[in-house]
Amino acid sequence: MREIPPQDVNIQDVFWSKRLEINASRAIFHQWQMLEASGCIDNFRIAAGEKEGLRQGWYFADSDATKWLDAASRIERNHHDERLTILINDFIRLLKKAQCPDGYLFTYNQIHFPGCRWVNLQIEHELYCHGHFIEAGVSHYEATQRQDLLGAARLAADLLIRHFLDAEPSQTPGHEEVEIALLRLWQVTGYDPYRELADHFLEGRGRTHFFGLSLIRQFANNGQREKQVGRERDKYQKEHSGKIEDRVPAANKAVKPPFSLARFYASALSGDYFQQNRPIREQKIPVGHAVRFGYLETAAAMHLQFHPDDELLTSMQSIWERMVARRMDVTGGLGALPDLEGFGSDYELAPETAYNETCAALASLLWNWQLTTLTGSAKYSDLFEWQLYNAALVGMGWQGDTYLYNNPTLCRGGINRQAWYAIPCCPSNLSRIFADLGKYIFSYDEKNIWVHQYIGYETPLISPPGLQIKMETGFPWQGRVKLIFTLPLAQEFTLRLRIPSWVGNAVILVNGIQQEFTLQPGHSGESTASGVDPQRAIYLPMARKWSSGDVLELDLEMPIQVRLPNPKVKAVRGRGAVTRGPLVYCLESSDNPNVDLFGSKIVQGGLKAVEEANLFDGITRLIGKTSEGQELIFIPYALWGNRGPSQMNVWVKIAENQEM
């Protein structure tokens, strides 16, 4: 399949246009303000010699700023704003000044350990930071065709080639991401060593002998370095006669299960946490840090786009199926465990301690998109939709200036949307995915057009020549879709419509005439842990000679469903999750002030959908009753927490004799 550049897709959508406007006009500027307030941008000014002061934040804080630049560049591509252009240009100037002449840019070492490089690669995110810097360069070039930031990114990538192309497996990055960056850089430059280094990093994983001992040494060295940084901080404060306040906000809160920290260390020392447990073709189970995992799989799938490898693809499909069947939450959230920020055991999905980091969902979106275009299988674009509307969208507040880092499916209080975090990796990651939303709607080849997502848009297609498609849709509230075709001459091609896994029934009309077809859902396999099964989705082929003015109407029934977990998921036995269409719903105390969200039992038969025009610019709520006759009001999970501190529950108890 071929992608459509996102700048060629004009999104005009009842739901997403508002979200994208907030992303471009508010969220991206709020993020910059928070980066300034937390000292992250000042770190580059200190490294560039423009300012004196204490470096702020974690050693990987550089990535938060360059990821912002990546997101800003993608936004600027479609939503030009002179204020944003000025910020982008000023920051590029600063980055180039802070960058060493040979391309190195990592303010933690430049400020605290001048001349020291490439130490503790499993822990300190040095290559990860360079990866986000390189991605920013690629995104800025794609948006503007300017070479200034791309040149700085290439300088950094060339440095990595000189140092790592022939390095031992122990020199692979601890936090994957640079592989994606190098492959993107190769795609825009055609310079093969960038691809070769990405492949080298992919192939090096899981090949370090005595990995645990090596990691222990790195933990010890990292601890010594942090003590030195602490001594420098104390000295600076004494010399400047007074306490210097830490500008970094508090860390996100999470409810932790027993032995959470011990499980992190066990996972780290075994190599699981870093996906260093075995070579990539031998990895069959999703393990470790969920964001790292998603970035690794995305890079491997990108590699397969240009270098087919049946063994690697089979391994990847197997690990995807294991993830969906046994290690994915009902929202599509990934990563059951705090501290580890990653996967637990099979069927370990405790709702209150579920971590489900926003960035893990975003990494999975990238991976599923690559798998969609690789295989043409609807299950991957179906999971993309589910995670987009639930596990990803929940991460950004309705007004674009508050965020959630971890996303449990039960909250008794204490987990609230915040303006910023000690580790603010999610906000700009959300912004760059949202800015690229247009590229994920459909793709094509010479004889086929695949419709992956039902989002309103208007766009020209390259093939067939002169074809334009306009989509109108009421998603995610209504399942009605209209496609309007404009083309100079009648053309034969096959339109492949994704019929979602959640659909009840589907009706298709072409020019007002109902089409006959048989729905044959895809293979569902074993009962999934969460009750969500994207493998039931299919692409329905509509082959005909299409003419200008043709109109296809698709009506997808959106039944209210109570998803029952696999019986092996002990934490939510006797409970179900309420869904409608692509949305997971939840109970929030804001709507149910006199109801026990965690103990009340729902009667399934009475659930109904009700439009609410005065809430969040118009949503569909679900109304039900408890076994005691109390009213229950459900809102989309992605919107919870937008009205102040609250309690929330997705997995509700089911009244006896009501199980489906």
Buried (B, 14 or more C-beta within 10 A) or exposed (E): BEEBEBBBBEBBBBBBBBBBEBBBBEBBBBBBEBBEBBBBBBBBBBBBEEEEBBBBBBBBBBBBBBBBBBBBBBBBBBBEBEEBEEBBEEBBEBBBEBBBEEBBBBBBBBBBBEEEBBBBBBBBBBBBBBBBBBBBBBBBBBBBEBEBBBBBBBBBBBBBBEBBEEBEBBBBBBBBBBBBBBBBBBBBBEBEBBBBBBBBBBBBBBBBEEBBEBBEEBBEBBEEBEEEBEEBBEEBEEEEEEEEEEBBBEEBBBBBBEEBEEBBBBBBBBBBBBBBBBBBBEBBBBBBBBBBBBBBBBBBBBBBEEEEEEEBBEBBBEBBBBBBBBBBBBBBBBBBBBBBBBBBEBBBBBBBBBBBBBBBBBBBBBBBBBBBBBBBBBBBBBBBBBBBBBBBBBBBBBEBBBBBBBBBBBBBEEBBBBBBBBBBBBBBBBBBBBBBBBBBBBBBEEEBBBBBBBBBBBBBBEBBEBBBBBBBBBBBBBBBBBBBBBBEEEBEBBBBBBBBBBBEEBBBBBEEEEBEBEEEBBEBEEBBBBBBBBBBBBBBEBEBEBEBEBBBBBBBEBBBBBBBBBEEBEBBEBBBBBBBBBBBBBBBBBBBEEBBBBEBBBBBEEBEBEEBEEBBEEBBBBBBBBBEEEEBBBBBBBBBBBBEEBBBBBBBBBBEEBEE
